[in-house]
């Protein structure tokens, strides 16, 4: 991971910490950012993503649904 990516992650976390949100909202936002980034690396292939991040495929579909992440058109 590059220093630029680390700085970007730190900015996002700092922004979220300064908001008045619950731990669930914080976790969901971080997971959403992470999953969206990883999806771009695997061309939105759910099976490849689930293997890459070591998550069951069905759990990945549930996570995408719960986080309202959809394939871009």
Residue pairs with C-beta under 8 A, 6 or more apart in sequence:
12 30
12 33
13 30
16 26
16 29
16 30
17 26
21 29
28 66
28 67
31 63
31 67
32 67
32 69
35 49
35 53
35 63
35 64
35 67
35 69
36 69
38 49
38 52
38 53
39 49
39 69
41 52
42 48
42 49
42 52
44 71
44 72
46 57
46 60
46 61
46 64
47 57
49 55
49 60
50 56
50 57
50 59
50 60
55 63
64 70
